[in-house]
Amino acid sequence: MSDTELLQAVHAALARDPRLRSNKRELRIRLADDVVVLDGTVNSIAAKRLIPRKVFEVSGLGALDRLRLRPEEQRADPDLASDVERVLAEDAAFADYRIKAARIVDHEPVIERLVCVDVTDGVIRLSGTVESLSCRRLAEVLAWWVPGRRDVENRLYVSPAEMDSDAGITNALRLVLERDAKVDADRVAIRTRDRIVTLKGTIPQVEQKQSAEDDAWYLAGVHDVDNRIRVRDHEKLQECADEASRESFPASDPPSMTPVIGVGGAR
């Protein structure tokens, strides 16, 4: 397949996916040294995560992801950095951590329980060392929640290194949903198989359904999200108040182990 044919195949695959067809995007795709380079802006975190995976499925090549999320508002980098530092410092999971505005380079010594925040052109970069994959994932989601961000680059190391698993993704998403004021976490059941997250339950607002799905996409290591949450009015919700508990998945799925060296899992 020539380079032109490969790029045509990629564009065709993106056009066929209904989740991407409805997403306005300014996308530029090119080949450089056997890598597909992705530039441009997208309107949703789902599109940002899906497009590199679609590229790999079609081409078999890795993707250099330079896609940016179109921000709801334009904000200065220092303001973004300050907000990220604040939300991390206020979260109980990082109560014993040092949170500071800085960037760690590769040759610097490892300092445990340290999260550094650096922002350039709306791109938030997290570096430092955390104690678990759950902390690594949670820090990234909290950064994604800050208004005005265009991307989050998670360079946090996990020490000691640990094995990633489907159960780890499920448990991390549960932590995230419990922190999301837009979602009634008690009404959402979670299952993860082969890094594909399935959401089930019944909630009163379509906005909650979308927020829960976005939270799953924000998690590092998630390959796809199957959102089966149903939206019903309050009267019907009262009739099926116990439905989420009846349909709930096990709290911890059997682990599907993936080796993790240094950082916490592939994105």
Number of C-alpha atoms within 10 A of each C-alpha: 8 7 12 11 10 17 19 12 16 20 17 12 16 18 13 10 13 9 13 20 12 11 13 13 19 13 14 12 17 15 16 10 6 13 15 23 19 20 16 15 20 22 18 19 19 20 22 22 21 18 23 20 18 17 24 15 13 16 19 13 15 15 22 15 15 15 23 24 23 20 17 11 9 13 14 13 18 14 13 24 25 15 15 30 21 13 15 23 18 11 13 9 14 20 12 10 17 16 19 18 15 16 15 18 9 8 6 8 9 13 12 16 18 19 28 21 22 23 24 15 11 23 19 24 22 26 22 26 24 25 19 19 27 23 19 27 24 24 24 23 22 20 26 22 14 15 15 20 28 22 23 20 15 21 19 26 25 24 19 13 17 19 16 21 24 24 22 22 28 27 18 20 26 19 17 23 20 13 15 16 10 15 21 17 19 14 18 25 23 24 23 27 18 13 19 18 22 20 22 21 24 24 25 17 15 12 13 20 24 15 16 22 22 16 21 32 24 24 23 22 20 22 18 18 18 14 17 15 22 15 17 15 11 13 10 13 15 11 9 13 16 13 15 18 13 11 13 16 17 12 13 15 18 12 15 15 14 13 13 16 15 15 19 27 20 12 11
